[in-house]
Amino acid sequence: FDDVNGDGNFDFYTDSYQGAEFDYFLPGDSTGSGIVAYHVDEAKLAATLLSNTVNGDRDRKSVDIVEANGIQDLDEPSNGFNGGSPDDVFRAGWRDHWTPTTNPSTEAYGHVRTGISVTNISAADSLMSFNVSFDRLKAGWPVVIGGRSRNGGVPPLAVDLDGNGVLELIVTVQRLNNTGGVYILEPNGNDFRDTDSNPATRNVFLNTLTGVSATPCVGDIDGDGTPEIIIQTLDGAIYAMHPDGTEVLDGDSNPGTLGILVPGSGSGQPGQPILADLNGDGGMEIIRGSGAAGGASFLTAIHVASGTVTQYQIPVAGSTLGPPAAGNLGGDPLPEVIVASAASSFAGETSPAALSIANWEIFTDTSLPSDPSEYAAYLIQPGKFSAPILADINRDGTLDVLLSDAQGSLHALDFTFQPHIAGDHPSQYIRAKELPGWPTPAHFAGALSEVSVGDLDGDGYSEILHTGGSCLVSAVYYSGAPRTGYPIAAGDPLAPADSTGFWPPLIADVDQDGHRDVIPILPDGRRIAFRADGRPIPGFGELGSTGQGAPPILADLDGDGMLDWVEVFDQVPLDPRVQIEVRDTSIPASSGAIAWGQYRYGPTRAGLIPTGPAGTPAVNPIVSQVYAYPNPSRAGTTFIHYHLERTARAVRLKVYDPAGNLVSEPATSPADLLGSSEHSVPWSHVAHASGLYVCRLEVESDRGVEVKFTNVAVVR
């Protein structure tokens, strides 16, 4: 602090921004009277308040004055030529409106449109008036509900509950007394069940005794052919409701409660549940992990049949709070369950982070170990991984397990099953191995954020998307090679609190060019878009929750043929209200326009991406897009990139110096032969002098041999 201008008031600045005092040039009560607007960046404010540097960098201030004349001078260090004037305030007779198209505009940092319009600003007076509107909000929205949405960032769910072809929106809130509420809204913002026959009010669909701890799941758990709504709360209770508002079973034998299928224990921490039909009887089981107790946790399958609830458990290493994934990994008709655990310690004993496996056979085999200390019987792959996603990325007809780790590497695992008998430990007959070309290189440490999956360029092979540490967005071919233009540093380095991604990107054709695009969910609240080649898409941008707040949904809620953008966030940090917004977009809901529109892909939250038949080789030959990057190369290593339209028999690289001498033959791996993928092969030139080198790429396939050349400049 210091009093720079000697007016007796201390300035608020840091050494990197000396000379700025943010109230010095504000006009008084003369011709400069009017309304002063401030741009408040809550994410930046939270990151810098304790260090007393809320306005420490001029390019992204926590609190920024918006000058009505569009000239940035009020919060800049004085130089004798800038300063306040009557033109800096909004008032009738000068600037009586402030909209997305004025200068200054109402856009957020990064040129993201907010849609805010302030119009009909009155003349300067002690009491002034104006109108505020928000463009692109659909009729009936926003909806405001008492409570908080940010209890761990519980994602909402869009799903058709009554089969009428439109999607309902399920949103959970936590109240100040730590009870919970579940609200189900129609696409027009009205209640799904209007119990008070008043469209102007919002009625809770279900009250819960404690706050909701996990995103809702929807699926048929009792085999009656209609979906049920599954809710889990902080005390471990599971609620199961029919869409008509009746409970599936009175699981706690208490007529005074509604919906409790499995009573809460009050101890321990429940994991995120998913739904999957493990035994093929037509009813889905509820599968969830738990917090560690005694150094291990339990993976539980809850089976509902003939009016009874039966639970099956296996011990799992560490804590299993994240969602499992379920899909057919073993070739038989029934699915397996994969769950990632975090390391934990108890009484001097440490259990590792790992992947563990179960299926109906394993859950019901009474000869298998059940003590928490025997978790190794189910451990398949050690490592600290994100929650898994299942997809057949290489189109070989079997599902692959897709994960990230804490260092930003991505993993793709293939599972194999050996013959076995009852009582054999799964760890003895089930093996996991990385696909060729995997894992990808590490980037930046960050949260264990999940991946999303979608085919960006329409070649039939899905890319794997991830937002990790430093908000680095990765897009990877099924071969493990990065797409050209990725990874992307999508975050703003001026906001330390926004340095890691928590949610996987959405995938949709934003610019309607026939190719899907990548929409990272950035923790500073921005949702911007990038094309399949990594180029930003101008003009697209949404704003939503920050940090670990709930991720958005992109879906056609009302069936009008256009995708809607859904955001759920706390309206004011100190005011317990939840705001739900549904906005129009210009994105048609045509077939194939969207590949990933909400958390964990679908309503069961099982993370299973449906697959078609095994792929066949592409018909077009063969190699294209041959180049070196970085080029010029100064760091000692450059990468030779090329794209294969179909699988090759062999790929050979040779590098020649300016005199034509062969100086290197970079090695390739089996992953570098895979078709419909881009590849990158490293060439280390630390032992070579500066100069222009020629790289010769030879590709052999069933169509013959192709040779391509590219140049790379080495600079010392």
C-alpha positions in Angstrom: 0.0 0.0 0.0 1.1 3.6 -0.6 -0.4 7.0 -1.2 0.9 7.7 -4.7 -0.9 11.0 -5.3 -0.9 12.4 -1.8 -4.6 12.6 -1.3 -4.6 10.8 2.0 -6.0 7.6 0.5 -3.9 4.5 0.3 -3.6 2.9 -3.2 -4.2 -0.8 -3.8 -1.6 -2.2 -6.2 1.4 -4.5 -6.5 4.9 -3.7 -7.5 4.2 -5.0 -11.1 1.5 -2.4 -11.5 2.7 0.7 -9.6 0.9 4.0 -10.0 -2.6 2.7 -10.3 -5.2 3.9 -7.9 -8.6 2.7 -8.8 -10.8 5.5 -7.5 -8.6 8.5 -8.1 -10.0 9.6 -11.4 -13.7 8.7 -10.7 -15.8 11.8 -11.6 -17.6 13.6 -8.9 -21.2 15.0 -8.8 -20.9 17.4 -11.6 -21.1 16.8 -15.4 -19.5 13.4 -15.0 -22.3 12.0 -12.9 -24.0 8.8 -14.0 -23.6 5.0 -13.7 -20.1 3.4 -13.5 -19.9 -0.2 -14.6 -17.5 -2.8 -13.2 -16.4 -6.1 -14.8 -15.9 -8.5 -11.8 -13.9 -11.6 -12.5 -14.9 -13.9 -9.7 -12.4 -16.7 -10.6 -9.5 -14.2 -10.7 -10.7 -12.6 -7.5 -10.8 -15.9 -5.6 -7.3 -16.7 -6.9 -5.7 -13.4 -5.8 -7.6 -12.1 -2.8 -5.5 -13.6 -0.1 -2.3 -12.4 -1.8 -3.7 -8.9 -2.0 -3.1 -8.8 -5.8 -6.7 -8.7 -7.1 -5.7 -6.2 -9.7 -2.1 -7.2 -10.0 -2.0 -7.7 -13.7 -3.5 -5.1 -16.0 -4.5 -7.6 -18.7 -7.0 -9.4 -16.5 -8.0 -7.5 -13.5 -10.3 -9.0 -10.9 -12.3 -5.7 -10.8 -12.2 -3.7 -14.0 -13.9 -0.4 -14.6 -15.7 -0.2 -17.9 -15.4 3.3 -19.3 -18.5 4.3 -21.3 -16.4 6.0 -24.0 -14.4 2.8 -24.7 -11.1 4.3 -23.8 -9.2 2.4 -21.0 -7.8 5.1 -18.7 -9.4 5.1 -15.3 -7.4 2.2 -13.9 -4.2 2.8 -15.8 -1.2 4.6 -14.3 -1.4 8.3 -15.0 0.9 9.6 -17.7 -0.4 13.2 -18.0 -2.4 12.3 -21.1 -5.0 10.0 -19.7 -7.6 10.5 -16.9 -11.2 10.6 -16.1 -13.7 12.6 -17.9 -17.5 13.1 -18.1 -17.5 10.6 -21.0 -16.5 7.7 -18.7 -20.0 7.2 -17.2 -23.3 5.9 -18.7 -26.2 8.3 -18.7 -29.0 9.5 -21.0 -27.7 12.1 -23.4 -24.4 10.4 -23.7 -24.1 6.6 -23.6 -27.6 5.4 -22.6 -27.0 1.7 -23.5 -24.4 -1.0 -23.1 -24.8 -4.2 -25.2 -22.9 -6.9 -27.0 -22.4 -4.7 -30.0 -21.4 -1.4 -28.4 -17.8 -0.2 -27.7 -17.2 -1.1 -24.9 -19.2 -4.2 -25.2 -20.5 -6.5 -22.5 -18.3 -9.4 -23.5 -16.2 -11.3 -21.0 -12.4 -11.9 -21.1 -11.4 -13.8 -24.2 -14.1 -12.1 -26.3 -16.8 -14.5 -25.0 -20.3 -13.1 -25.5 -22.3 -12.7 -22.3 -25.5 -11.7 -24.0 -26.1 -8.9 -21.5 -27.8 -5.7 -22.7 -28.3 -2.7 -20.5 -30.6 -0.2 -22.2 -32.7 2.9 -21.5 -30.3 4.3 -19.0 -31.9 7.4 -17.5 -30.4 10.8 -17.0 -27.9 11.3 -14.2 -29.6 11.7 -10.9 -29.5 10.4 -7.3 -31.8 7.6 -8.5 -31.3 6.2 -11.9 -33.1 3.4 -13.9 -32.2 1.1 -16.7 -33.4 -2.2 -18.4 -31.4 -5.4 -18.3 -31.9 -8.3 -20.7 -30.1 -11.5 -21.7 -30.1 -12.7 -25.3 -30.4 -16.3 -26.4 -32.2 -17.4 -23.2 -35.1 -19.7 -24.2 -38.6 -18.9 -23.1 -39.2 -19.9 -19.5 -35.6 -19.6 -18.4 -33.7 -19.0 -16.2 -35.2 -21.0 -13.4 -34.0 -20.0 -9.9 -34.2 -22.5 -7.0 -33.3 -22.1 -3.4 -30.1 -24.0 -2.4 -26.7 -24.6 -3.7 -25.5 -26.6 -6.8 -21.8 -26.6 -6.0 -21.6 -29.4 -3.5 -18.8 -31.1 -5.3 -20.0 -30.0 -8.8 -22.9 -32.4 -9.3 -23.6 -32.6 -13.0 -27.2 -32.2 -14.2 -28.8 -34.8 -16.5 -30.9 -34.4 -19.6 -33.0 -37.5 -20.4 -36.4 -38.4 -21.8 -38.3 -39.7 -18.8 -41.8 -40.2 -20.3 -41.0 -41.2 -23.9 -42.6 -38.1 -25.5 -39.5 -37.2 -27.5 -38.3 -34.3 -25.5 -35.7 -34.2 -22.8 -36.3 -33.4 -19.1 -33.6 -31.8 -17.0 -32.8 -33.2 -13.6 -31.0 -30.8 -11.3 -30.0 -31.4 -7.7 -29.5 -28.8 -4.9 -28.2 -28.8 -1.4 -30.0 -26.6 1.1 -28.5 -24.7 4.0 -29.7 -27.2 6.5 -27.8 -29.9 4.5 -30.9 -31.6 3.2 -31.2 -32.1 -0.5 -33.7 -31.5 -3.3 -34.2 -33.0 -6.7 -35.9 -30.9 -9.4 -37.1 -32.1 -12.8 -37.9 -29.5 -15.4 -39.5 -29.6 -18.8 -37.8 -27.9 -21.8 -39.9 -24.8 -21.2 -38.8 -24.5 -17.6 -42.0 -25.8 -16.1 -42.2 -28.6 -13.6 -42.1 -32.2 -14.9 -44.7 -33.0 -12.2 -46.6 -29.8 -11.3 -47.9 -31.0 -8.0 -49.5 -27.6 -7.0 -51.0 -27.0 -10.5 -49.2 -23.6 -10.6 -46.9 -23.2 -13.6 -45.3 -20.1 -11.9 -43.8 -22.1 -9.1 -41.1 -24.8 -9.0 -41.9 -27.9 -7.0 -39.4 -30.3 -5.7 -39.7 -33.7 -7.2 -38.0 -35.4 -4.3 -36.7 -34.2 -0.9 -33.7 -36.1 0.5 -32.6 -36.3 4.1 -29.1 -35.2 3.4 -27.4 -33.4 0.4 -27.1 -35.1 -2.9 -23.5 -36.3 -3.4 -23.5 -37.7 -7.0 -25.0 -37.0 -10.4 -28.3 -38.6 -11.0 -28.6 -41.9 -13.0 -31.6 -43.0 -15.0 -32.3 -46.6 -16.1 -34.6 -49.6 -15.7 -33.5 -51.2 -12.4 -36.6 -53.3 -11.7 -37.1 -54.7 -15.2 -40.6 -53.2 -15.7 -39.6 -51.6 -19.0 -39.7 -48.0 -17.7 -36.8 -46.0 -16.4 -36.2 -45.1 -12.8 -34.4 -42.1 -11.3 -31.5 -43.0 -9.0 -30.2 -40.5 -6.5 -27.4 -40.9 -3.9 -26.9 -38.7 -0.9 -24.1 -37.8 1.4 -25.1 -40.4 4.1 -24.8 -43.2 1.5 -28.5 -43.6 1.0 -29.8 -44.5 -2.5 -33.2 -43.2 -3.6 -35.0 -44.8 -6.5 -38.1 -43.2 -8.0 -40.5 -43.8 -10.8 -41.1 -40.8 -13.1 -44.6 -40.6 -11.7 -43.3 -39.7 -8.3 -43.8 -43.1 -6.6 -40.9 -45.0 -5.0 -39.6 -48.2 -6.4 -39.4 -49.9 -3.0 -39.8 -48.9 0.6 -36.2 -49.9 1.3 -36.1 -48.4 4.8 -39.5 -49.8 5.9 -40.5 -46.3 6.9 -43.8 -44.9 5.5 -42.6 -41.4 6.6 -39.8 -41.3 4.0 -40.1 -41.4 0.2 -37.8 -43.1 -2.3 -35.2 -44.7 -0.1 -34.1 -47.9 -1.7 -30.9 -48.5 0.3 -30.8 -46.7 3.7 -27.8 -44.6 4.5 -25.2 -45.8 7.0 -24.1 -42.4 8.2 -20.5 -43.5 8.1 -18.0 -43.6 5.2 -18.3 -41.7 1.9 -20.2 -43.2 -1.0 -18.8 -43.3 -4.5 -20.6 -42.1 -7.7 -23.1 -44.8 -8.8 -23.6 -46.1 -12.3 -26.2 -48.4 -13.9 -25.6 -51.6 -15.9 -27.4 -54.9 -16.4 -24.8 -57.3 -15.1 -26.7 -60.5 -15.3 -28.8 -60.0 -18.4 -32.2 -60.3 -16.7 -33.4 -56.9 -18.1 -33.0 -55.0 -14.9 -30.0 -52.8 -14.3 -27.8 -53.1 -11.2 -26.7 -50.0 -9.3 -22.9 -50.2 -9.0 -20.8 -47.9 -6.8 -17.5 -47.7 -4.9 -16.8 -46.1 -1.5 -14.3 -44.2 0.5 -11.5 -46.2 2.1 -11.9 -47.8 5.5 -9.1 -49.9 6.8 -6.9 -49.1 3.7 -9.4 -50.5 1.2 -12.9 -49.9 0.0 -15.8 -52.0 -1.4 -17.3 -52.1 -4.9 -20.9 -52.9 -4.5 -23.6 -54.1 -6.9 -27.2 -53.6 -5.8 -29.7 -55.9 -7.4 -33.5 -55.3 -7.4 -35.8 -58.2 -8.1 -39.2 -59.4 -6.9 -39.5 -56.6 -4.4 -36.2 -57.3 -2.7 -32.8 -55.6 -2.7 -29.7 -57.7 -2.6 -26.2 -56.3 -2.3 -22.9 -58.0 -3.6 -19.5 -56.7 -2.7 -15.8 -57.2 -3.5 -12.9 -55.5 -1.7 -10.9 -53.0 -3.8 -7.6 -51.3 -3.2 -7.8 -47.7 -1.8 -10.8 -45.5 -2.1 -13.2 -45.7 -5.1 -15.2 -42.5 -5.0 -15.2 -41.9 -8.8 -17.7 -43.6 -11.1 -16.9 -47.1 -12.4 -17.4 -48.0 -16.1 -19.3 -51.0 -17.4 -19.2 -52.8 -20.7 -18.4 -56.1 -22.3 -14.7 -56.5 -22.1 -14.5 -60.3 -22.0 -16.3 -61.4 -25.2 -19.3 -63.0 -23.4 -22.7 -61.3 -23.5 -22.4 -59.8 -20.1 -20.5 -56.6 -19.0 -17.5 -56.2 -16.8 -17.1 -53.3 -14.3 -13.8 -51.4 -14.2 -13.1 -49.0 -11.3 -10.1 -46.8 -10.5 -9.0 -46.3 -7.0 -6.9 -43.8 -5.1 -4.2 -44.9 -2.7 -5.0 -44.9 1.0 -3.3 -45.7 4.3 -4.6 -47.2 7.5 -2.7 -48.2 10.6 0.6 -48.1 8.8 -0.7 -50.2 5.8 -0.9 -48.6 2.4 -3.0 -49.8 -0.4 -2.1 -48.7 -3.9 -4.0 -46.8 -6.5 -5.1 -49.2 -9.2 -7.7 -50.5 -11.6 -9.9 -53.4 -10.3 -12.4 -55.5 -12.1 -15.7 -57.3 -11.4 -18.6 -58.8 -13.2 -21.7 -60.8 -12.2 -19.7 -64.0 -11.9 -17.1 -62.3 -9.7 -19.7 -60.5 -7.5 -21.6 -63.8 -6.9 -18.7 -66.2 -6.5 -18.8 -66.9 -2.7 -15.5 -68.7 -2.8 -13.6 -65.4 -3.7 -12.0 -63.3 -1.0 -14.2 -60.8 0.8 -11.9 -59.4 3.5 -10.7 -55.8 2.8 -7.1 -57.0 3.1 -7.5 -59.3 0.1 -8.1 -56.6 -2.5 -5.2 -57.8 -4.6 -7.4 -60.7 -5.9 -9.3 -58.1 -8.0 -6.4 -55.8 -8.9 -5.6 -55.7 -12.6 -3.5 -52.7 -13.3 -1.6 -50.5 -10.8 -1.5 -46.8 -11.3 -3.3 -43.6 -10.4 -6.0 -43.2 -13.0 -9.1 -41.1 -13.7 -12.5 -42.7 -13.8 -12.6 -44.9 -16.9 -14.5 -44.6 -20.2 -15.1 -47.5 -22.5 -15.0 -47.3 -26.3 -13.7 -49.4 -29.2 -11.3 -46.8 -30.5 -9.4 -49.1 -32.9 -12.5 -50.8 -34.3 -11.3 -54.3 -33.6 -14.7 -55.3 -32.2 -13.7 -55.1 -28.5 -14.0 -52.3 -26.0 -10.9 -50.4 -24.8 -10.5 -48.8 -21.4 -9.6 -45.1 -21.7 -8.1 -43.1 -18.8 -5.9 -40.2 -17.9 -3.3 -40.0 -15.1 -2.2 -37.2 -12.9 0.7 -36.2 -15.2 -1.6 -35.6 -18.2 -0.8 -38.9 -20.0 -3.6 -40.7 -21.6 -4.0 -44.5 -21.5 -5.8 -47.0 -23.7 -6.0 -50.6 -22.3 -7.0 -53.8 -23.9 -8.2 -56.6 -21.6 -7.8 -60.4 -22.2 -9.4 -63.2 -20.3 -7.9 -66.7 -19.8 -9.9 -69.9 -19.0 -10.8 -70.1 -15.3 -13.0 -71.9 -12.8 -14.9 -70.7 -9.8 -12.7 -69.4 -7.0 -9.9 -68.3 -9.3 -8.8 -64.8 -8.5 -9.5 -62.4 -11.3 -6.0 -61.1 -11.1 -4.8 -64.5 -12.2 -6.7 -64.8 -15.4 -7.4 -61.2 -16.5 -4.7 -59.1 -18.1 -4.6 -55.5 -19.2 -2.0 -54.0 -21.6 -1.6 -50.7 -23.4 -2.6 -50.5 -27.0 0.3 -49.9 -29.4 1.4 -46.3 -29.3 0.0 -45.8 -25.7 0.3 -44.2 -23.2 0.8 -40.7 -24.6 3.6 -38.4 -23.2 3.0 -36.6 -20.0 2.2 -32.9 -20.1 1.3 -31.0 -16.9 0.2 -32.4 -13.5 -3.4 -31.6 -12.7 -6.7 -33.1 -11.5 -7.6 -36.6 -12.6 -10.1 -35.4 -15.2 -11.9 -37.9 -17.3 -11.6 -38.2 -21.1 -14.3 -37.8 -23.7 -14.5 -39.7 -27.0 -15.8 -38.7 -30.5 -14.9 -38.9 -34.2 -13.8 -35.4 -35.2 -13.1 -35.9 -38.9 -15.7 -38.5 -39.9 -13.2 -41.3 -40.7 -14.9 -43.8 -38.5 -12.2 -43.7 -35.8 -12.8 -41.8 -32.6 -10.4 -39.4 -31.1 -9.8 -39.2 -27.3 -10.1 -35.7 -25.8 -8.8 -34.5 -22.4 -8.4 -31.2 -20.5 -5.7 -31.5 -17.9 -3.1 -29.5 -16.0 -2.6 -25.9 -17.1 -5.9 -26.4 -19.0 -4.0 -28.2 -21.8 -6.5 -29.7 -24.2 -5.3 -32.9 -25.9 -6.8 -34.6 -28.9 -5.3 -38.0 -29.7 -5.8 -40.5 -32.5 -6.6 -44.2 -31.7 -2.9 -44.9 -32.4 -1.9 -42.6 -29.5 -0.5 -39.9 -31.8 -1.6 -36.3 -31.3 -3.8 -34.6 -33.8 -2.2 -31.8 -35.7 -2.8 -28.5 -33.7 -3.0 -30.3 -30.4 -2.4 -30.0 -27.5 -3.9 -26.5 -27.0 -3.1 -24.2 -24.1 -6.8 -23.1 -23.8 -6.7 -21.6 -20.4 -5.7 -18.1 -19.3 -2.3 -18.1 -17.6 -3.3 -14.9 -15.8 -5.7 -16.8 -13.5 -3.8 -19.2 -11.2 -7.0 -20.6 -9.8 -8.0 -21.7 -13.3 -4.9 -23.8 -13.9 -6.4 -27.3 -14.2 -9.3 -28.8 -16.1 -11.9 -30.9 -14.1 -14.3 -32.0 -16.9 -13.8 -33.6 -20.3 -14.5 -31.5 -23.4 -17.8 -31.5 -25.2 -17.7 -32.6 -28.9 -20.1 -31.1 -31.5 -20.0 -29.5 -35.0 -20.1 -25.9 -33.7 -19.4 -24.2 -37.1 -21.5 -26.5 -39.2 -18.6 -27.4 -41.6 -19.3 -31.2 -41.4 -16.6 -31.9 -38.9 -17.0 -32.0 -35.2 -15.2 -29.5 -32.9 -13.8 -29.5 -29.4 -15.4 -27.4 -26.6 -13.2 -27.4 -23.5 -15.0 -26.7 -20.2 -12.5 -24.3 -18.7 -12.5 -23.7 -15.0 -12.7 -19.9 -15.4 -16.2 -20.4 -16.7 -15.5 -20.0 -20.4 -16.5 -22.5 -23.0 -14.7 -21.8 -26.3 -14.4 -24.0 -29.3 -11.6 -25.4 -31.5 -11.7 -27.1 -34.8 -10.4 -30.6 -35.4 -7.1 -29.0 -36.5 -6.7 -27.0 -33.3 -7.8 -23.6 -34.8 -10.1 -21.5 -32.6 -13.6 -20.9 -33.8 -14.3 -17.1 -33.8 -17.7 -16.0 -32.5 -18.4 -19.1 -30.4 -18.4 -18.8 -26.6 -20.5 -19.6 -23.6 -20.1 -18.7 -19.9 -21.0 -21.0 -17.0 -19.9 -22.3 -13.7 -16.2 -22.0 -12.6 -13.8 -24.3 -10.9 -15.4 -27.7 -10.1 -18.9 -26.3 -10.6 -21.3 -28.5 -12.6 -20.4 -29.0 -16.3 -22.8 -27.8 -19.1 -25.0 -29.9 -21.3 -25.4 -29.5 -25.1 -28.6 -31.2 -26.3 -31.8 -30.6 -28.1 -34.1 -30.4 -25.1 -37.4 -29.4 -26.8 -36.9 -31.3 -30.1 -37.0 -28.1 -32.3 -34.0 -29.3 -34.3 -31.5 -27.0 -32.7 -29.1 -27.8 -29.9 -29.6 -26.0 -26.5 -26.9 -25.0 -24.1 -27.6 -25.7 -20.4 -25.7 -24.3 -17.4 -26.3 -24.8 -13.7 -24.5 -22.5 -11.2 -24.8 -20.8 -7.9 -26.3 -17.4 -8.5 -24.4 -15.5 -5.8 -21.7 -17.1 -3.7 -23.3 -15.9 -0.4 -26.9 -16.3 -1.5 -28.2 -19.9 -1.5 -29.9 -19.9 -4.9 -29.2 -22.0 -7.9 -29.7 -20.6 -11.4 -30.5 -22.9 -14.3 -30.1 -21.4 -17.8 -31.1 -22.9 -21.2 -29.8 -20.9 -24.1 -30.4 -21.1 -27.9 -27.5 -22.0 -30.1 -27.1 -21.8 -33.8 -26.0 -25.5 -34.0 -28.5 -27.8 -35.8 -29.3 -31.0 -34.0 -28.7 -33.0 -37.2 -27.6 -36.6 -37.2 -24.0 -36.8 -36.2 -23.7 -33.2 -35.2 -22.9 -34.1 -31.6 -20.7 -36.9 -30.2 -20.4 -35.9 -26.6 -23.0 -33.6 -25.0 -23.1 -34.3 -21.3 -21.2 -35.9 -18.5 -20.2 -39.5 -19.0 -22.1 -39.6 -22.3 -25.5 -41.0 -21.2 -28.0 -41.3 -18.4 -26.7 -44.5 -16.9 -23.4 -42.7 -16.2 -21.6 -46.0 -17.1 -19.2 -44.3 -19.5 -19.9 -46.8 -22.3 -19.7 -45.5 -25.9 -21.8 -47.7 -28.2 -19.8 -49.2 -31.0 -20.6 -50.4 -34.5 -19.2 -53.4 -36.3 -15.4 -53.8 -36.5 -13.9 -51.5 -39.0 -12.5 -52.3 -42.5 -9.5 -50.7 -44.0 -9.9 -47.5 -45.8 -9.9 -47.7 -49.6 -7.7 -44.6 -50.4 -3.9 -44.7 -50.4 -2.1 -44.0 -48.1 0.3 -41.3 -46.8 -0.2 -37.5 -46.6 0.5 -34.5 -44.5 4.2 -35.1 -44.1 6.0 -32.4 -42.2 8.5 -31.7 -39.3 7.6 -29.9 -36.2 9.1 -27.9 -34.6 10.7 -26.4 -37.7 13.1 -24.7 -37.3 14.2 -26.9 -34.4 16.3 -25.5 -31.7 15.5 -27.8 -28.7 17.5 -30.9 -29.8 14.5 -33.0 -31.0 11.9 -32.5 -33.7 9.0 -34.8 -34.8 8.4 -36.1 -38.3 4.6 -36.1 -38.7 2.6 -38.1 -41.3 -1.0 -39.3 -41.8 -1.9 -42.8 -42.9 -5.2 -43.4 -44.5 -4.9 -47.1 -44.0 -2.6 -49.5 -42.1 0.9 -49.9 -43.5 3.1 -53.0 -43.5 6.2 -50.9 -42.8 7.3 -47.3 -42.3 10.9 -46.3 -42.7 12.5 -42.9 -42.0 15.9 -41.6 -43.1 17.5 -38.2 -42.5 20.2 -36.8 -44.8 22.5 -33.8 -44.1 23.0 -31.0 -46.6 25.8 -33.0 -48.3 23.5 -35.9 -48.9 25.0 -38.1 -46.2 22.7 -40.4 -44.3 22.9 -39.2 -40.6 20.0 -40.9 -38.9 17.2 -43.6 -39.3 14.6 -42.8 -36.6 13.0 -46.0 -35.3 9.3 -46.6 -35.8 7.0 -48.9 -33.7 4.0 -51.0 -34.6 1.7 -48.1 -33.5 3.3 -46.0 -36.3 1.8 -48.3 -38.9 -1.8 -47.9 -38.0 -4.2 -46.5 -40.5 -6.7 -43.6 -40.3 -4.4 -41.8 -37.9 -1.7 -39.2 -37.7 1.7 -40.2 -36.4 4.8 -38.4 -35.1 8.2 -40.0 -34.9 10.9 -38.2 -32.9 14.3 -37.4 -34.4 17.1 -36.3 -32.0 19.6 -34.0 -33.6 21.6 -33.0 -30.6 24.8 -34.4 -32.2 24.2 -32.6 -35.5 25.3 -29.1 -36.7 23.0 -26.4 -37.8 21.7 -26.7 -41.4 18.9 -27.9 -43.6 18.2 -31.6 -43.4 16.1 -33.8 -45.7 13.8 -36.4 -44.2 12.8 -39.3 -46.4 9.6 -41.2 -45.5 9.0 -44.6 -47.1 5.6 -46.3 -46.5 5.0 -49.9 -47.7 1.4 -51.2 -47.9 -0.6 -53.7 -49.9 -0.8 -51.0 -52.6 2.9 -50.8 -53.0 5.6 -48.3 -51.8 5.2 -44.6 -51.4 8.0 -42.1 -50.7 7.6 -38.6 -49.4 10.2 -35.9 -48.5 10.2 -33.0 -46.1 12.8 -30.6 -44.9 13.8 -29.5 -41.4 16.1 -26.7 -40.3 18.3 -27.3 -37.3 19.4 -24.2 -35.5 22.0 -24.1 -32.8 
